Amino acid sequence: MKKTALLTCLLGLLGALPAAASELKDVFGKEVPIGQGRPTLVLYANKGTRDELRQHASQFLYDVREKKPIVVIHVDLRDVSGLFKGMARGEIRKSHNESLTAMKDLFRQKGETPPPELDTSLYMVADSKGEPHKSMGLEKGFDRVFAQVLSTSGQEVARGAFSDGARKFSQAMVAAPSVASRQP
């Protein structure tokens, strides 16, 4: 029993190492394609903001579907004990798959076929040290999802509390290509 517990702890620690080593890869090890021709919605979340994210994200993404955005969800793991970060990454992988299924179901409910790029549009990044969150001014344990819209070239065009700024973010995403083309 002790050997099993020790092995589980070690695997959890090893699973947490890649999250700290690279912020540009998601929980599956895929590189996040920011600034490569598609606008990006970056969402900053933690375990306390999960419900808010689920309530608002799918409908927002459906509303801006014609822009084919990349969605990056930075999950702050600063509130998770070191021994459980590996398990948290597993939960994030599970949540990724559930989110894709929910988006596909939403398209079908609206009488549309889910777009083929949907499977390559969602990236969930486990942030063990919360560096991206700190850079946005989000303290450990923040209580609202924070959003950032990036143009097709990766430049920020809007930011703020996600649920309050859905219209602003939608407009910024629509304007993102023209904003990027005007910048030197």
N, C-alpha and C positions, 0 to 999 in steps of 0.2 A: 504494500500500500504506500509506504514511504517513497519507494522508487518511482511509482506512478505519479505521485504528487510532485516530486522533484523534476521528473521528465516534463510534466505539464508546465511547470513554472519556467523551465529552461526554454521550451518551445515558445511560450508566450513572450519571453524576453527576446528571443531571436526574431519572432514575428514583428516586434516593435522596432527593431533596428532599422529596417529600410525606410520607415516613415520619417525618422529623424535624419537620415542620410540624404534624402532627396525630396524636395518639395514640388518638383515638377513631374512626379510620377504618382499615379493613382494607387489604390489599394490592390490592384491587379498587376502592378508593375508597368502599366502602359504610360507612355509619355503624354502629357497634357498639351494639346495643340492650340495654344493661345497665340493670337496674332497671325494666323495662317489663312486669312481670307474669309473667316466667318466671325460674326460678332460673338462675344462671350458674356455670359451672365455668371458672375462669381458670387456664390452665397457662402457666408460665414455662419456656421452653426455649431451647436454643441448638443449634449444629450438633453438639456433643458429646453431647447428650441425645436425639438423634433416635431411636435404637434403643429406648431405654426408653419413649419416648412411643408408638412404634408397638406395642410389646409390651403395654401396659396400657390405653391410652386407648379403643380400640374396645370391648373387653369391658366396661369400666366404663360407658361411655355406653349400651351395650345394656342393662346391668343397671338403669339409672335411666331408661330410655326413657319410662316412663309420666309422668315429671315434665316431659318435653319441654324439657330444658335448652338454654340457649345455651352454646356452647363458644367461648371466646376463647383463642387461643394466641398469647402474646407471644413473638416470636422475637428473641432478643438478637443484634444484629449488631455488637456492640462488637469481636468477634474478626475481623471481616471488614474488609479493607482498603477505604478509601474508594472506590477505583476499581472495586471489585467489588460494592459494595452494590446497584447496579442489577441485576446478574446474580443476586444473592442473592434479591432480591424476585421475580424471574422463577421461581427455583427454589421459592420459597415458594408462588407461585400454582400451580405444577405439583403440589406436595405437597398443597395444598388439594384439588385435583381428585382426586388419588390417594386421599386420606383419605375423601372422600365416596364414591368407588367402593368402597373397602374396607368402609365401614359398610353400604352397600347390600347388598354381598355377604354380610356377616355376618347381616343380617336374613333374606336369602333362604336361607342355610344353616340357619337356625333355623326355617325354614318360615313365615316372616312376610313380609308386604309392607312394604317400607321406608316409614316415615311420610312424608307429604307435606311436613311442616315441616323434614325433614332438610336439604334444600338451603338453608334460611335459618337454620340453627342453628350453622354453623361459620364462625368469623371468625379469620383469621390476620393478626396485626399485626406488621409489621416495625419493630422498635425500634432505630434507628440509634445512639442514645446510651444505650440501656439504662436509661432513667429508671425505668420500672416495676419492672425487676429490682433496681435499687439500692434502691428503696423497700421491697422485700421482704428486703433484706439480702443479695442475691445478688451476689457479686463476679464480675468478668469471668472467664469460663472455668469457671463452676460446673459440677459434674459430675452433678447429679441434677435431674429435673423437679420443680419446685415447684408446688403447687396452692393455690388459694383458691376457696372456695365462697361465692357471694353469694346472698342471699335474693332473692325476687321484686321487692323494692324496691331492691336493689343494696347492701344492707348485708352486711358480712362475717360469716359464721357458722362458718367453719373455715378452717384453713390448715396447710400442712406439706409434707413430702416426698410426692410423689404416689404412688409405688409402695408406700410403707410405710403410707399412710393411706387406702387405697381404701375400707375398711369405714367409717371415720370420715367420709369425704367423702360416701359414699352415704347414711349416716344423717343427716348435716347437710342434704343436698339434700332428703331426704324431709321433714325437719322445717322446712325453710326458710320455707314460707308461714306456719306457725304462729309461728315466731320473729319474722318481720317484722310480723305482726299484733299481737304483744304489745309491740312497741317503740313509744314515743311518737312 
